[in-house]
Amino acid sequence: MIKSEEPDKFLVLNELARRRGFFWPSFEIYGGAGGFVTYGPLGKKLKLNIESKLRDIFVNRLGIFEIESSIITPGKVFESSGHVNHFKEPMVECLNCNKRFRADHLINEKLGISLIDVEKMSLAEIEEVIKKNEIECPECNHNLKEPTQFLTMFKTLIGPYSGATGYGRPEAAQSIFVEFNRLYKMAREKLPFGVIQIGHALRNEISPRQGLIRLREFTIADLEFFFDPEVAECNMINEVENEILPILLAEKREKGLEDTINLTVREILDKKIVCSEWQLFFMVMAKKLLISIGVPIEKQRFIEKLPWEKAHYATQCFDQEVYVTRWGWIEVSGHAYRTDFDLNCHMQASGADFRVFKELEKPIVKKQLTVKPKMAIIGPEFKDKAAELVGTLLKIPAEEIVESLEKKGYYLVGDKKISSNHVEIIQQKNIIRGKRFIPHVVEPSFGCDRLFYVALEYALTIKDERNILSFPKTIAPIQIGVFPLINKDGLNKKSKKIAAFLRTEGLLVEFDEAGSIGRRYARADESGIPLCITVDYATLEDDTVTIRDRDLWDQVRVPLGNLPLLLSDYFKEKIKFKDFGDFIKSK
Amino acid sequence: MIKSEEPDKFLVLNELARRRGFFWPSFEIYGGAGGFVTYGPLGKKLKLNIESKLRDIFVNRLGIFEIESSIITPGKVFESSGHVNHFKEPMVECLNCNKRFRADHLINEKLGISLIDVEKMSLAEIEEVIKKNEIECPECNHNLKEPTQFLTMFKTLIGPYSGATGYGRPEAAQSIFVEFNRLYKMAREKLPFGVIQIGHALRNEISPRQGLIRLREFTIADLEFFFDPEVAECNMINEVENEILPILLAEKREKGLEDTINLTVREILDKKIVCSEWQLFFMVMAKKLLISIGVPIEKQRFIEKLPWEKAHYATQCFDQEVYVTRWGWIEVSGHAYRTDFDLNCHMQASGADFRVFKELEKPIVKKQLTVKPKMAIIGPEFKDKAAELVGTLLKIPAEEIVESLEKKGYYLVGDKKISSNHVEIIQQKNIIRGKRFIPHVVEPSFGCDRLFYVALEYALTIKDERNILSFPKTIAPIQIGVFPLINKDGLNKKSKKIAAFLRTEGLLVEFDEAGSIGRRYARADESGIPLCITVDYATLEDDTVTIRDRDLWDQVRVPLGNLPLLLSDYFKEKIKFKDFGDFIKSK
């Protein structure tokens, strides 16, 4: 746990999240089930808005395809991808109480050995460390059994047969890879192209903790970007070359150093720190995404993963981390260069051909020699040796035979002389128009629940002992509150009309008539509503309302007729609250 | 299968869906896995838009809460809800080849006994029918084993312990019920209120067929609406009282009749056909939803379920059905009156209190008499009989003792006379301020994949031998195509600029420069893009473009400056394409 002067926002948020309906641990009436959360009404809206951000950046603006497939996946898929072999965690069980624990976490907590170092250990090394240091069960202080590997995928059966194993997917990437041929057709057989999937995924954690940060069921956004490794340049890299990324290199991390350096994209390219331009481009997009949900760049960093930390499919991997008050730096996205690993695995296992054809700019013309034995002559002459002789002849490069025939007049197979009478020399032109290859893949992968958590933590501000969730306006779960000043004299009816009208304009509106106007503002601030409209007696006379800003606690009076355009521009970030006054004057 | 003069749109759509990227069977490279589909780029957009429709109607306009919880659910939840006992299908296995089949479907297919009648049968009756009619394995014609019940939930283990059974949820409703107390607080402890959950659900079908119609993993939208059964009126029913619903009653269906009657909401209420006003209100919403995604009311009907067709939790249930060319009438939503069944089950099993407190308008004052034995007198007088005597006394209603004391001067317990010396009579006022009760629930439940399928089928029109997907504009997967007339002279660059600009306006835009303009229009029609903008040489001179309508194949010339407002109004359904000309003239 990181020590810090800041208040532990985790505690404030957990209480607020339950009370206001952002999220809470599921199934509490049955004693709970670790690693599952329920997003309440406000949380679900926030989560949808964050997912919309992903869609807006990647699908709508960059033209990445979005697909949706199933969570339950036939066993073969994860056998072929290597997950059944690799998706495991070391586990120890108590000899006495039979409680089970993650061995690496236990060693880290008991001995203070860093997780980086524990991750390097083999099962035998873990066992040795546990024995040597006499680590006991943290529940009952008895001895532990030898560590085993626990498969952290949920296993089930598909259909009524006992052989049809299925797994809950631990990531959304494989269901993109297995559909590569169809998706490539939809890209009109052109590289590069990308495919994103945002959906639930499952990891059967041994002992999940940390609330939203480590869940058994979570929402992942996996983006697989396919490109030709020989044409690996990103055509948009120049547009972002001056963007700065805070990078913490593997060589520093290995020494236990935390010195993050701020580098421009151009510098990172020149120093060859990230091995794929596309990977780097998506890291910039990830930085922008986090800024757009409220996390400043000073609270982000990209750490290069160490060899033993990387997933089995990754050549190079950077994690995007965000600083949070409870746990320090936590991963919010991973950026892996997966090469052709996955497509290759599935090609091998399924027999499908995932190679794409690439036309050469200029076809290559190759001359090809073939030596064709004349059986009508060889047969009678060599009799029962003929078959073997021909077999040998066909294995020898044609060029070698032709050269020998030209130089010596014969070619020797064992003790047999082959002359130009025995064979026909055929010369052909072979035109190579292109090549077949397996595309390479870079993958940005986002943990949506973690995006949600950091958005919440960075929105939280405490002012005059009140909680305010200052979400960026584009992700606020509710856009506008509409309140009658008091609940009588037709103010209520007028307010409802205004709320209904704004809803038809596509805005997310909350109508609230309960309690004093001050309490309603406070409630709205805690729900993160950027603007509140209050309907008062003047509204009935001149059709104007007040709009109050969540962060400034300022108000401005606006004619109802100006509302649609004003609010539309505000949420498209074309106008700020402080300019509302000028906007109205200009009308 | 229903015989019909219409072409089997299922076949056309399946081909089109694969080719254009709406959906296809998943995992084909591994031989497929029945009951799983992948939504491709266009399909995912369409599916999102249909889900947005649900959100718009229920969440944004009616203020229903939306939540999101996990698919993997602790065993206890589905044990308590009755699913582990009831969520089963009859299955038979071949003695020879060991293939397994749904017994009810087999009987229906082999003997033509209607599914309505087969559903009534017990396992013993099914066995008898199979034996009597010598039904054999449809694969190898050998005898079948006796039928068994197959649990159609996916089973797994949560965490590393063997006892912690988890199920893949077969519906999204239970994870709403178990969180009732939190949700009720979010509704500020007021009834009625509703909660919707849209998400994946799992049913381990024995042998899934029918493509999108019967999937093992699908998207469900379950809306649970909680109300006080004593105040069961729907406050919006008058707004919809003239809406017409086509109803097919259970009594007709039982006789094998198909005579649907068109009734207004008012008539349905007067005839007491639907037992809950709220249920009826949601049926009207469901009708409107289907119309909004392109299914006319003539192709919809609501059938009342027969007693043996209803789920174990439902008192009354109507299915909303839509007519499709391949299978005839298929269910797209179910409307069940679940009473307090589910909340009650979970209360009993968990010990949580799901009763809500309802204040009476006027508190009821009740006088209460208590008889308190005077031990100081009874003890010495009755000695070792005293304890038993007092025990008996306390069980007798105080009124009875007081009456006897007043009339006779004593009260007889066995042979012992109790006088007013032995007891103290206490009179208290008891004020009853309210009552506690379990809310009742009506549930509209939508199958989103079926909504998707019927939207696709009703969008399909064939004109001049070309497929056009005439989606309603509000669900079209892509809103606007932007095409340079030809791919040179700066038309391309200008088009890209326009496309980028429209994207910042929040529109879903496809830029396409490949092939002749005619081919691009054809491709756009088949993808269901309502409007295509073409950039030509005139655009470079006067900043105007042509807009072409997908369904009318008409074009109109529009200044670029008018585009944002025009398109915004068009997709909000404020203006039609045919009025674009007048709109421009008015500017």
Interface residues (C-beta under 8 A of the other chain):
Chain A: R18 R19 R20 G21 W24 S26 F27 E28 I29 Y30 A33 G34 G35 F36 V37 T38 Y39 G40 P41 G43 K44 K45 K47 N60 R61 G63 F65 E66 I67 E68 S69 S70 I71 I72 T73 P74 K76 V77 M91 R100 F150 F154 K155 T156 L157 I158 G159 P160 Y161 G166 G168 S175 V178 E179 N181 R182 L183 K185 M186 R188 V195 G199 H200 L202 N204 E205 I206 S207 R216 E217 H346 A349 S350 G351 A352 R503 T504 E505 G506 L508 V509 F511 A514 K572
Chain B: R18 R19 R20 G21 W24 S26 F27 E28 I29 Y30 A33 G34 G35 F36 V37 T38 Y39 G40 P41 G43 K44 K45 K47 N60 R61 G63 F65 E66 I67 E68 S69 S70 I71 I72 T73 P74 K76 V77 M91 R100 F150 F154 K155 T156 L157 I158 G159 P160 Y161 G166 G168 S175 V178 E179 N181 R182 L183 K185 M186 R188 V195 G199 H200 L202 N204 E205 I206 S207 R216 E217 H346 A349 S350 G351 A352 R503 T504 E505 G506 L508 V509 F511 A514 K572
